[in-house]
Amino acid sequence: MPHLLTRLQATVRDRLTRPSTWVVAQQATEVLAQTLATWLAARALGPAGLGHLTVAMALAGALAILLLFGLSDVAIALYVERRDPPAAILTGTLRQLLRGAAIVTVLAIGVLFGMPHTPLERAAGLLAVATLLLNGLASVANQPLIAAGATRADVPRLLFARTLLVIGVAFAAQTRDVRWVLAVHVGAAAVLAGLRLQLVHAKHFTLGLHHDARVFAELRRRSTHIGWGAVFGTAAQRADTLMLGAMAGAAQTGFYGAATRLTGAGLAVAQAVATATYPNLVRARQNGRGDGGWRRLAVIGCVGSLLVAAGGRPLLGWIFGAAFAPAGAVLQILALGSAIQLPLLLCHKWIIANARESVLPSAQAVGAVATLVALWASCGTYGSTGAAWSFVLGQACHA
């Protein structure tokens, strides 16, 4: 027994010193906080109120790719390769972020004020976009931390910011006004961005503008295929909520939003694993060593999703309340799609790490077209169930 305890302690110490463990811890904290915030909002706002929240977040999510246009993975790779000054990489990434923020803001205003929306929907949409912009800044600050294997120091800061989010949503939801809930999201995102920038400045390199045209050109060149592929992927992933809201109403959107929150939690975990693995994939390419273990992780994600598909029907009623019980079947269908989506996510990281990203746009375009056609044909008649099957079809065509 003492020998077993010693081995267990050594294993735990080894895991805690691995940078990948803390990247996963980052994302696990994010998933838990967002799930708790959604749960609190759903309990207070009900299906229709959660529907408004889901649509606002979906609008921001649909525009998210335009912020960095696939630049994140390329920036992390450049930090890992250490060929360029880190301040130059950060400046180039911030330059793209500012361009993207301007585009996102203009498009959001055009959608919200150029189409028939209520004042509540417009305010919610603008607040969701503000949250997106600040989270984009926090993501940029996190890139050098991931590349340096230094995310352990960020976890307490993330915990603080997301604790503020959960507590703030708990109070804001009592107003029954989705705008106050989203205002809390804006504040929490601002806190996290500030804390991460301070950490980079204090522990890694001095923040400051370091313009380098060659670095910026490299960032743009390598991210172009990733960005266009992500545009198609985002269209497929976000159009479901937007089309469902327009064709089936707020209640069906609320059901779908609750189900996607749970499958989204699984996706976020997979993204955490993929992000944690990505620097190792880059190093494996540099050193000519294997596949970085992504295939084994893909199998685990697929099996987990299939388990939810088999027995996940009661989960929504237990978690969000009896009003959301009818969405249990939607969760099971979405989990089938996730069994395809999660391995694809890891495969994409391997493709990018090996500089083969030119194949991504065409594959993701096929999936996006299939999803959009299926949504148009099914949302009006079958509501959230039709949207869920459209997701499965799109992922299958993408694969």
RAUR-V461006 format. One record per pair of residues at least 4 apart in sequence whose C-alpha atoms are under 7 Angstrom apart, sorted by the first residue. I is the first residue (numbers start at 0). J is the second residue. If there is no record, write none. Layout:
BEGIN
i	j
I	J
I	J
END
This chain:
BEGIN
i	j
0	4
1	5
2	6
3	7
4	8
5	9
6	10
7	11
8	12
9	13
10	14
11	15
12	16
13	17
14	20
15	20
18	22
18	148
18	149
18	150
19	23
19	275
19	276
20	24
21	25
21	150
21	151
22	26
22	150
22	271
22	275
23	27
23	271
23	272
23	275
24	28
25	29
25	154
26	30
26	267
26	268
26	271
27	31
27	268
28	32
28	158
29	33
30	34
30	264
30	267
31	35
32	36
32	161
32	165
33	37
34	38
34	260
35	39
35	165
36	40
36	165
36	168
37	41
38	42
38	319
39	43
39	168
39	169
40	44
40	49
40	168
40	172
41	45
41	46
41	49
41	319
42	319
43	172
43	173
43	175
44	48
44	49
44	172
44	175
45	49
46	50
46	250
46	253
46	254
47	51
47	249
47	250
47	253
48	52
48	177
49	53
49	253
50	54
50	249
50	250
50	252
50	253
50	256
51	55
51	249
52	56
52	177
53	57
53	253
53	256
54	58
54	240
54	241
54	244
55	59
55	123
55	124
55	127
56	60
56	127
57	61
57	237
57	240
57	241
58	62
58	124
59	63
59	127
59	128
59	131
60	237
61	233
61	234
61	237
62	103
63	131
64	68
64	69
64	229
64	230
65	99
65	103
66	96
66	99
66	100
67	71
67	95
67	96
67	99
68	222
68	226
69	222
69	223
69	225
69	226
69	229
70	74
70	218
70	222
71	75
72	76
73	77
73	218
73	221
73	222
74	78
74	88
74	218
75	79
75	142
75	143
75	146
76	80
76	278
76	281
77	81
78	85
78	143
78	146
79	146
79	278
84	88
85	89
86	90
86	206
86	207
86	208
86	209
87	91
87	209
87	210
87	211
87	214
88	92
88	214
89	93
90	94
90	208
90	209
90	210
91	95
91	214
91	215
92	96
93	97
94	98
95	99
96	100
97	101
98	102
99	103
100	104
100	132
101	105
102	106
103	107
104	108
105	109
106	110
107	111
108	112
109	113
110	114
111	116
111	121
116	120
116	121
117	121
118	122
119	123
120	124
121	125
122	126
122	178
123	127
123	177
123	178
123	181
124	128
125	129
126	130
126	181
126	182
126	185
127	131
127	181
128	132
129	133
129	185
130	134
130	184
130	185
130	188
131	135
132	136
133	137
133	188
133	189
133	192
134	138
134	188
134	192
135	139
136	140
136	192
137	141
137	191
137	192
137	195
138	142
140	195
140	196
141	145
141	195
142	146
143	147
144	148
144	149
144	150
145	149
145	150
146	278
150	154
153	157
153	195
154	158
155	159
156	160
156	194
157	161
157	191
158	162
159	163
160	164
160	187
160	190
160	191
161	165
161	187
162	166
163	167
163	187
164	168
164	183
164	184
164	187
165	169
166	170
167	171
167	183
168	172
168	180
168	183
171	179
171	180
172	176
172	180
176	180
177	181
178	182
179	183
180	184
181	185
182	186
183	187
184	188
185	189
186	190
187	191
188	192
189	193
190	194
191	195
192	196
193	197
194	198
195	199
196	200
197	201
198	202
199	203
199	204
200	204
200	205
200	206
211	215
212	216
213	217
214	218
215	219
216	220
217	221
218	222
219	223
222	226
223	227
224	228
224	356
224	357
224	359
224	360
225	229
225	356
225	359
226	230
227	231
227	360
228	232
228	359
228	360
228	363
229	233
230	234
231	235
231	363
231	364
231	367
232	236
232	363
232	367
233	237
234	238
234	367
235	367
235	370
235	371
237	241
238	242
239	243
239	374
239	386
240	244
240	252
241	245
242	246
243	247
243	248
243	252
243	378
243	382
243	383
244	248
244	249
244	252
246	378
246	379
247	251
247	378
247	379
247	382
248	252
249	253
250	254
251	255
251	382
251	383
252	256
252	383
253	257
254	258
254	323
254	326
254	383
255	259
255	326
255	329
255	383
256	260
257	261
258	262
258	315
258	326
258	329
258	330
259	263
260	264
261	265
262	266
262	333
262	334
263	267
264	268
265	269
266	270
266	341
267	271
268	272
269	273
269	300
269	341
270	274
271	275
272	276
273	277
273	345
273	348
276	280
277	281
277	348
278	282
279	283
279	291
280	284
280	290
280	291
280	349
280	352
281	285
281	352
282	286
283	287
283	288
283	289
283	291
284	288
284	353
292	296
293	297
293	345
294	298
295	299
296	300
297	301
297	341
297	342
297	345
298	302
298	342
299	303
300	304
300	338
300	341
300	342
301	305
301	338
301	339
301	341
301	342
302	306
303	307
304	308
304	334
304	335
304	337
304	338
305	309
305	334
305	335
305	338
306	310
307	311
307	331
307	334
308	331
308	332
308	334
308	335
309	331
311	327
311	330
311	331
312	327
312	328
312	330
312	331
313	317
313	324
313	327
314	318
314	327
315	319
315	323
315	324
315	326
315	327
316	320
316	321
316	323
316	324
319	323
326	330
327	331
328	332
329	333
329	383
329	384
329	387
330	334
331	335
332	336
332	387
332	388
333	337
333	387
333	391
334	338
335	391
336	340
336	390
336	391
336	394
337	341
339	343
339	394
339	395
340	344
340	394
341	345
342	346
343	347
343	398
344	348
345	349
346	350
347	351
348	352
349	353
350	354
350	355
350	356
351	355
351	356
358	362
359	363
360	364
361	365
362	366
362	397
363	367
363	397
364	368
365	369
365	396
365	397
366	370
366	393
366	394
366	396
366	397
367	371
367	393
368	372
369	373
369	392
369	393
369	396
370	374
370	389
370	390
370	392
370	393
371	375
372	376
373	377
373	389
374	378
374	385
374	386
374	389
377	381
377	385
377	386
378	382
378	383
378	385
378	386
381	385
382	386
383	387
384	388
385	389
386	390
387	391
388	392
389	393
390	394
391	395
392	396
393	397
394	398
END
